[in-house]
Amino acid sequence: MILHIHKVGEISYYQLLKKGFLKSRESFSILLKELEKENIVERRVLDMRPPRALYALTSEGKDVAEVLEKLEKILRKNNS
């Protein structure tokens, strides 16, 4: 999920939910709250009816994404 947010920049709750990172909506919401709490993602609520939440990586989240990308490259290289 972190890498996906990193690629798209900012994404709505429902767009993330549709990606199917977690099967349970409750688990998905808990994960997003934990990522917010750990300052990995930030939530921005748009003043619309109905309100719409957008998620983006914080600077710490971008650092985490860079590490994950490096790890992904290493794993791909080792599986070749």
MOPAC internal coordinates of N, CA, C and O (Angstrom, degrees):
PM7 1SCF
backbone

  N    0.0000 0     0.00 0     0.00 0    0    0    0
  C    1.4442 1     0.00 0     0.00 0    1    0    0
  C    1.5346 1   109.84 1     0.00 0    2    1    0
  O    1.2310 1   120.61 1   138.65 1    3    2    1
  N    1.3199 1   116.45 1   -41.35 1    3    2    1
  C    1.4634 1   120.51 1  -179.54 1    5    3    2
  C    1.5253 1   110.20 1   -61.40 1    6    5    3
  O    1.2310 1   120.54 1   136.10 1    7    6    5
  N    1.3283 1   116.57 1   -43.90 1    7    6    5
  C    1.4681 1   119.24 1   179.43 1    9    7    6
  C    1.5236 1   111.75 1   -65.10 1   10    9    7
  O    1.2310 1   120.17 1   143.65 1   11   10    9
  N    1.3155 1   117.28 1   -36.35 1   11   10    9
  C    1.4636 1   120.01 1   178.62 1   13   11   10
  C    1.5379 1   110.56 1   -65.75 1   14   13   11
  O    1.2310 1   120.31 1   134.19 1   15   14   13
  N    1.3045 1   117.00 1   -45.81 1   15   14   13
  C    1.4681 1   120.22 1   178.20 1   17   15   14
  C    1.5301 1   109.42 1   -61.15 1   18   17   15
  O    1.2310 1   120.81 1   140.91 1   19   18   17
  N    1.3209 1   116.05 1   -39.09 1   19   18   17
  C    1.4706 1   120.66 1   178.53 1   21   19   18
  C    1.5305 1   110.75 1   -60.20 1   22   21   19
  O    1.2310 1   120.52 1   139.05 1   23   22   21
  N    1.3300 1   116.61 1   -40.95 1   23   22   21
  C    1.4686 1   121.00 1  -178.54 1   25   23   22
  C    1.5246 1   112.41 1   -69.53 1   26   25   23
  O    1.2310 1   120.33 1   139.45 1   27   26   25
  N    1.3392 1   116.98 1   -40.55 1   27   26   25
  C    1.4685 1   119.55 1  -174.32 1   29   27   26
  C    1.5241 1   113.10 1   -92.19 1   30   29   27
  O    1.2310 1   119.63 1   161.99 1   31   30   29
  N    1.3064 1   118.32 1   -18.01 1   31   30   29
  C    1.4707 1   121.56 1   178.24 1   33   31   30
  C    1.5076 1   113.02 1    92.11 1   34   33   31
  O    1.2310 1   120.56 1   111.39 1   35   34   33
  N    1.3071 1   116.53 1   -68.61 1   35   34   33
  C    1.4674 1   121.66 1   179.61 1   37   35   34
  C    1.5214 1   107.62 1  -140.45 1   38   37   35
  O    1.2310 1   120.70 1   -42.12 1   39   38   37
  N    1.3223 1   116.26 1   137.88 1   39   38   37
  C    1.4570 1   119.97 1  -173.84 1   41   39   38
  C    1.5218 1   109.70 1  -146.21 1   42   41   39
  O    1.2310 1   120.91 1   -31.88 1   43   42   41
  N    1.3210 1   115.87 1   148.12 1   43   42   41
  C    1.4652 1   119.70 1  -179.34 1   45   43   42
  C    1.5296 1   110.46 1   -79.64 1   46   45   43
  O    1.2310 1   121.41 1   -19.41 1   47   46   45
  N    1.3132 1   114.90 1   160.59 1   47   46   45
  C    1.4594 1   122.53 1   177.82 1   49   47   46
  C    1.5281 1   110.30 1   -54.07 1   50   49   47
  O    1.2310 1   120.57 1   131.50 1   51   50   49
  N    1.3246 1   116.52 1   -48.50 1   51   50   49
  C    1.4589 1   120.44 1  -175.62 1   53   51   50
  C    1.5245 1   112.67 1   -69.70 1   54   53   51
  O    1.2310 1   119.93 1   146.11 1   55   54   53
  N    1.3301 1   117.73 1   -33.89 1   55   54   53
  C    1.4618 1   119.51 1   175.94 1   57   55   54
  C    1.5276 1   110.01 1   -64.86 1   58   57   55
  O    1.2310 1   120.79 1   138.83 1   59   58   57
  N    1.3316 1   116.10 1   -41.17 1   59   58   57
  C    1.4646 1   120.08 1   176.91 1   61   59   58
  C    1.5265 1   111.12 1   -65.11 1   62   61   59
  O    1.2310 1   121.00 1   135.36 1   63   62   61
  N    1.3153 1   115.70 1   -44.64 1   63   62   61
  C    1.4568 1   121.03 1  -179.28 1   65   63   62
  C    1.5316 1   110.90 1   -58.18 1   66   65   63
  O    1.2310 1   120.42 1   137.98 1   67   66   65
  N    1.3366 1   116.81 1   -42.02 1   67   66   65
  C    1.4678 1   122.05 1  -178.94 1   69   67   66
  C    1.5298 1   112.62 1   -64.88 1   70   69   67
  O    1.2310 1   120.12 1   157.05 1   71   70   69
  N    1.3291 1   117.38 1   -22.95 1   71   70   69
  C    1.4666 1   120.87 1  -179.89 1   73   71   70
  C    1.5210 1   111.61 1   -68.25 1   74   73   71
  O    1.2310 1   120.14 1   161.75 1   75   74   73
  N    1.3342 1   117.34 1   -18.25 1   75   74   73
  C    1.4579 1   120.82 1   174.39 1   77   75   74
  C    1.5137 1   115.56 1    74.56 1   78   77   75
  O    1.2310 1   120.19 1  -149.01 1   79   78   77
  N    1.3260 1   117.24 1    30.99 1   79   78   77
  C    1.4613 1   119.83 1   178.75 1   81   79   78
  C    1.5286 1   111.12 1   -61.71 1   82   81   79
  O    1.2310 1   120.55 1   145.42 1   83   82   81
  N    1.3195 1   116.56 1   -34.58 1   83   82   81
  C    1.4667 1   122.53 1   175.27 1   85   83   82
  C    1.5178 1   108.04 1  -133.03 1   86   85   83
  O    1.2310 1   120.39 1   -35.19 1   87   86   85
  N    1.3116 1   116.86 1   144.81 1   87   86   85
  C    1.4665 1   121.25 1  -178.36 1   89   87   86
  C    1.5187 1   112.44 1   -72.34 1   90   89   87
  O    1.2310 1   120.54 1   138.88 1   91   90   89
  N    1.3188 1   116.57 1   -41.12 1   91   90   89
  C    1.4540 1   121.33 1  -176.20 1   93   91   90
  C    1.5279 1   111.39 1   -88.09 1   94   93   91
  O    1.2310 1   120.78 1   -48.86 1   95   94   93
  N    1.3204 1   116.10 1   131.14 1   95   94   93
  C    1.4614 1   120.75 1   177.79 1   97   95   94
  C    1.5328 1   110.38 1   -63.11 1   98   97   95
  O    1.2310 1   120.82 1   143.08 1   99   98   97
  N    1.3392 1   116.03 1   -36.92 1   99   98   97
  C    1.4634 1   120.45 1   179.28 1  101   99   98
  C    1.5359 1   110.72 1   -64.05 1  102  101   99
  O    1.2310 1   120.16 1   134.69 1  103  102  101
  N    1.3257 1   117.30 1   -45.31 1  103  102  101
  C    1.4701 1   121.30 1   178.13 1  105  103  102
  C    1.5233 1   110.73 1   -62.90 1  106  105  103
  O    1.2310 1   120.90 1   140.95 1  107  106  105
  N    1.3250 1   115.89 1   -39.05 1  107  106  105
  C    1.4556 1   121.32 1   178.58 1  109  107  106
  C    1.5316 1   110.56 1   -61.12 1  110  109  107
  O    1.2310 1   120.29 1   133.27 1  111  110  109
  N    1.3298 1   117.05 1   -46.73 1  111  110  109
  C    1.4699 1   121.40 1   179.54 1  113  111  110
  C    1.5240 1   111.41 1   -63.47 1  114  113  111
  O    1.2310 1   120.84 1   139.73 1  115  114  113
  N    1.3277 1   116.00 1   -40.27 1  115  114  113
  C    1.4678 1   120.44 1   178.74 1  117  115  114
  C    1.5253 1   110.25 1   -63.38 1  118  117  115
  O    1.2310 1   120.39 1   136.40 1  119  118  117
  N    1.3274 1   116.86 1   -43.60 1  119  118  117
  C    1.4604 1   120.65 1   179.30 1  121  119  118
  C    1.5238 1   110.95 1   -61.24 1  122  121  119
  O    1.2310 1   120.13 1   134.20 1  123  122  121
  N    1.3283 1   117.35 1   -45.80 1  123  122  121
  C    1.4668 1   119.82 1   179.06 1  125  123  122
  C    1.5270 1   111.42 1   -60.66 1  126  125  123
  O    1.2310 1   120.26 1   138.33 1  127  126  125
  N    1.3160 1   117.12 1   -41.67 1  127  126  125
  C    1.4733 1   120.58 1   178.27 1  129  127  126
  C    1.5209 1   111.36 1   -63.52 1  130  129  127
  O    1.2310 1   120.59 1   140.57 1  131  130  129
  N    1.3289 1   116.47 1   -39.43 1  131  130  129
  C    1.4663 1   120.42 1   177.91 1  133  131  130
  C    1.5331 1   110.95 1   -65.86 1  134  133  131
  O    1.2310 1   120.51 1   138.23 1  135  134  133
  N    1.3294 1   116.64 1   -41.77 1  135  134  133
  C    1.4637 1   119.98 1   178.10 1  137  135  134
  C    1.5267 1   110.98 1   -63.85 1  138  137  135
  O    1.2310 1   120.33 1   144.62 1  139  138  137
  N    1.3207 1   116.97 1   -35.38 1  139  138  137
  C    1.4723 1   120.76 1   174.80 1  141  139  138
  C    1.5197 1   110.55 1   -66.24 1  142  141  139
  O    1.2310 1   121.21 1   132.57 1  143  142  141
  N    1.3128 1   115.30 1   -47.43 1  143  142  141
  C    1.4663 1   121.57 1  -178.77 1  145  143  142
  C    1.5333 1   111.19 1   -58.52 1  146  145  143
  O    1.2310 1   120.63 1   142.32 1  147  146  145
  N    1.3250 1   116.41 1   -37.68 1  147  146  145
  C    1.4678 1   121.80 1  -179.18 1  149  147  146
  C    1.5390 1   112.10 1   -85.90 1  150  149  147
  O    1.2310 1   120.41 1  -174.46 1  151  150  149
  N    1.3261 1   116.82 1     5.54 1  151  150  149
  C    1.4602 1   123.67 1   177.71 1  153  151  150
  C    1.5386 1   112.51 1    62.10 1  154  153  151
  O    1.2310 1   121.19 1  -142.89 1  155  154  153
  N    1.3285 1   115.34 1    37.11 1  155  154  153
  C    1.4641 1   121.14 1   176.46 1  157  155  154
  C    1.5306 1   109.52 1   -94.88 1  158  157  155
  O    1.2310 1   120.46 1   138.98 1  159  158  157
  N    1.3317 1   116.73 1   -41.02 1  159  158  157
  C    1.4627 1   121.40 1   175.72 1  161  159  158
  C    1.5270 1   109.37 1  -123.01 1  162  161  159
  O    1.2310 1   121.86 1   -25.78 1  163  162  161
  N    1.3124 1   114.05 1   154.22 1  163  162  161
  C    1.4564 1   119.66 1   174.07 1  165  163  162
  C    1.5149 1   108.59 1  -120.00 1  166  165  163
  O    1.2310 1   121.42 1   -33.50 1  167  166  165
  N    1.3023 1   114.89 1   146.50 1  167  166  165
  C    1.4656 1   122.30 1  -177.25 1  169  167  166
  C    1.5136 1   108.67 1  -110.11 1  170  169  167
  O    1.2310 1   121.19 1   -46.99 1  171  170  169
  N    1.3153 1   115.32 1   133.01 1  171  170  169
  C    1.4626 1   120.86 1   177.15 1  173  171  170
  C    1.5216 1   107.03 1  -125.46 1  174  173  171
  O    1.2310 1   120.97 1   -53.89 1  175  174  173
  N    1.3251 1   115.75 1   126.11 1  175  174  173
  C    1.4594 1   120.25 1  -179.35 1  177  175  174
  C    1.5200 1   108.89 1  -100.99 1  178  177  175
  O    1.2310 1   121.21 1   -54.77 1  179  178  177
  N    1.3371 1   115.29 1   125.23 1  179  178  177
  C    1.4619 1   120.93 1   178.53 1  181  179  178
  C    1.5248 1   109.03 1   -84.46 1  182  181  179
  O    1.2310 1   121.10 1   -39.45 1  183  182  181
  N    1.2980 1   115.51 1   140.55 1  183  182  181
  C    1.4610 1   121.38 1  -179.57 1  185  183  182
  C    1.5297 1   109.07 1   -81.83 1  186  185  183
  O    1.2310 1   121.34 1   -97.84 1  187  186  185
  N    1.3241 1   115.05 1    82.16 1  187  186  185
  C    1.4639 1   122.20 1  -179.58 1  189  187  186
  C    1.5199 1   107.65 1  -136.12 1  190  189  187
  O    1.2310 1   121.10 1    -9.14 1  191  190  189
  N    1.3065 1   115.51 1   170.86 1  191  190  189
  C    1.4589 1   121.05 1   173.12 1  193  191  190
  C    1.5048 1   108.18 1  -117.77 1  194  193  191
  O    1.2310 1   118.41 1   -63.58 1  195  194  193
  N    1.2977 1   120.64 1   116.42 1  195  194  193
  C    1.4629 1   126.74 1    -8.66 1  197  195  194
  C    1.5257 1   110.77 1   -71.43 1  198  197  195
  O    1.2310 1   120.15 1   -22.27 1  199  198  197
  N    1.3368 1   117.31 1   157.73 1  199  198  197
  C    1.4685 1   120.18 1   179.13 1  201  199  198
  C    1.5300 1   110.52 1   -58.85 1  202  201  199
  O    1.2310 1   120.81 1   -32.52 1  203  202  201
  N    1.2958 1   116.05 1   147.48 1  203  202  201
  C    1.4686 1   121.32 1  -178.70 1  205  203  202
  C    1.5164 1   109.28 1  -126.61 1  206  205  203
  O    1.2310 1   120.52 1   -50.60 1  207  206  205
  N    1.3232 1   116.61 1   129.40 1  207  206  205
  C    1.4633 1   121.85 1   179.99 1  209  207  206
  C    1.5212 1   109.93 1  -100.05 1  210  209  207
  O    1.2310 1   121.19 1   -46.88 1  211  210  209
  N    1.3192 1   115.32 1   133.12 1  211  210  209
  C    1.4529 1   121.88 1   175.70 1  213  211  210
  C    1.5269 1   108.76 1  -115.44 1  214  213  211
  O    1.2310 1   120.73 1   -36.45 1  215  214  213
  N    1.3178 1   116.21 1   143.55 1  215  214  213
  C    1.4620 1   121.48 1  -178.84 1  217  215  214
  C    1.5244 1   109.61 1  -120.65 1  218  217  215
  O    1.2310 1   121.45 1   -39.92 1  219  218  217
  N    1.3325 1   114.83 1   140.08 1  219  218  217
  C    1.4616 1   121.89 1   177.07 1  221  219  218
  C    1.5290 1   107.48 1  -144.16 1  222  221  219
  O    1.2310 1   121.10 1   -19.70 1  223  222  221
  N    1.3266 1   115.50 1   160.30 1  223  222  221
  C    1.4555 1   119.34 1   177.66 1  225  223  222
  C    1.5235 1   110.53 1   -78.35 1  226  225  223
  O    1.2310 1   121.01 1   -35.76 1  227  226  225
  N    1.3136 1   115.68 1   144.24 1  227  226  225
  C    1.4601 1   121.93 1   171.49 1  229  227  226
  C    1.5349 1   106.40 1   -81.21 1  230  229  227
  O    1.2310 1   120.03 1    -0.98 1  231  230  229
  N    1.3240 1   117.55 1   179.02 1  231  230  229
  C    1.4674 1   119.27 1   176.70 1  233  231  230
  C    1.5298 1   109.98 1   -63.71 1  234  233  231
  O    1.2310 1   120.07 1   143.54 1  235  234  233
  N    1.3274 1   117.48 1   -36.46 1  235  234  233
  C    1.4674 1   120.18 1   175.74 1  237  235  234
  C    1.5231 1   110.37 1   -65.54 1  238  237  235
  O    1.2310 1   120.48 1   140.65 1  239  238  237
  N    1.3177 1   116.68 1   -39.35 1  239  238  237
  C    1.4517 1   121.21 1   178.02 1  241  239  238
  C    1.5209 1   111.89 1   -62.82 1  242  241  239
  O    1.2310 1   120.64 1   141.74 1  243  242  241
  N    1.3217 1   116.39 1   -38.26 1  243  242  241
  C    1.4687 1   120.40 1   177.35 1  245  243  242
  C    1.5181 1   110.62 1   -65.30 1  246  245  243
  O    1.2310 1   120.26 1   142.20 1  247  246  245
  N    1.3317 1   117.10 1   -37.80 1  247  246  245
  C    1.4642 1   120.71 1   175.73 1  249  247  246
  C    1.5304 1   110.52 1   -62.32 1  250  249  247
  O    1.2310 1   120.69 1   136.39 1  251  250  249
  N    1.3282 1   116.28 1   -43.61 1  251  250  249
  C    1.4695 1   121.10 1   178.31 1  253  251  250
  C    1.5268 1   109.44 1   -61.84 1  254  253  251
  O    1.2310 1   120.19 1   136.56 1  255  254  253
  N    1.3309 1   117.25 1   -43.44 1  255  254  253
  C    1.4692 1   121.38 1  -179.51 1  257  255  254
  C    1.5226 1   110.95 1   -61.35 1  258  257  255
  O    1.2310 1   120.11 1   140.13 1  259  258  257
  N    1.3276 1   117.40 1   -39.87 1  259  258  257
  C    1.4651 1   120.39 1   179.02 1  261  259  258
  C    1.5262 1   111.00 1   -63.68 1  262  261  259
  O    1.2310 1   120.22 1   139.06 1  263  262  261
  N    1.3282 1   117.18 1   -40.94 1  263  262  261
  C    1.4675 1   121.02 1   177.31 1  265  263  262
  C    1.5288 1   109.93 1   -64.48 1  266  265  263
  O    1.2310 1   120.39 1   136.75 1  267  266  265
  N    1.3304 1   116.85 1   -43.25 1  267  266  265
  C    1.4703 1   120.56 1   178.83 1  269  267  266
  C    1.5238 1   111.54 1   -62.66 1  270  269  267
  O    1.2310 1   120.30 1   141.20 1  271  270  269
  N    1.3253 1   117.04 1   -38.80 1  271  270  269
  C    1.4686 1   120.22 1   177.89 1  273  271  270
  C    1.5225 1   110.59 1   -63.79 1  274  273  271
  O    1.2310 1   120.20 1   137.15 1  275  274  273
  N    1.3405 1   117.22 1   -42.85 1  275  274  273
  C    1.4665 1   120.64 1   178.16 1  277  275  274
  C    1.5219 1   110.65 1   -62.80 1  278  277  275
  O    1.2310 1   120.46 1   136.88 1  279  278  277
  N    1.3156 1   116.73 1   -43.12 1  279  278  277
  C    1.4606 1   121.42 1   178.40 1  281  279  278
  C    1.5303 1   110.68 1   -62.05 1  282  281  279
  O    1.2310 1   120.85 1   137.72 1  283  282  281
  N    1.3161 1   115.97 1   -42.28 1  283  282  281
  C    1.4621 1   120.90 1   178.66 1  285  283  282
  C    1.5317 1   110.72 1   -60.56 1  286  285  283
  O    1.2310 1   120.17 1   138.32 1  287  286  285
  N    1.3379 1   117.28 1   -41.68 1  287  286  285
  C    1.4647 1   121.58 1   178.46 1  289  287  286
  C    1.5277 1   111.06 1   -63.96 1  290  289  287
  O    1.2310 1   120.63 1   137.39 1  291  290  289
  N    1.3260 1   116.41 1   -42.61 1  291  290  289
  C    1.4617 1   120.69 1   179.02 1  293  291  290
  C    1.5216 1   110.17 1   -62.51 1  294  293  291
  O    1.2310 1   120.48 1   135.28 1  295  294  293
  N    1.3188 1   116.69 1   -44.72 1  295  294  293
  C    1.4626 1   120.63 1  -179.58 1  297  295  294
  C    1.5146 1   111.68 1   -64.10 1  298  297  295
  O    1.2310 1   120.36 1   138.54 1  299  298  297
  N    1.3316 1   116.92 1   -41.46 1  299  298  297
  C    1.4675 1   120.36 1   177.87 1  301  299  298
  C    1.5221 1   110.76 1   -62.81 1  302  301  299
  O    1.2310 1   120.89 1   138.11 1  303  302  301
  N    1.3518 1   115.90 1   -41.89 1  303  302  301
  C    1.4533 1   121.26 1  -179.11 1  305  303  302
  C    1.5288 1   110.27 1   -64.35 1  306  305  303
  O    1.2310 1   120.17 1   138.46 1  307  306  305
  N    1.3218 1   117.27 1   -41.54 1  307  306  305
  C    1.4626 1   121.63 1  -179.16 1  309  307  306
  C    1.5192 1   112.78 1   -71.46 1  310  309  307
  O    1.2310 1   119.96 1   156.74 1  311  310  309
  N    1.3331 1   117.68 1   -23.26 1  311  310  309
  C    1.4637 1   121.29 1   179.84 1  313  311  310
  C    1.5296 1   112.01 1   -89.51 1  314  313  311
  O    1.2310 1   120.61 1   177.25 1  315  314  313
  N    1.3284 1   116.44 1    -2.75 1  315  314  313
  C    1.4897 1   119.71 1  -179.54 1  317  315  314
  C    1.4950 1   111.97 1   -81.31 1  318  317  315
  O    1.2310 1   120.10 1   180.00 1  319  318  317

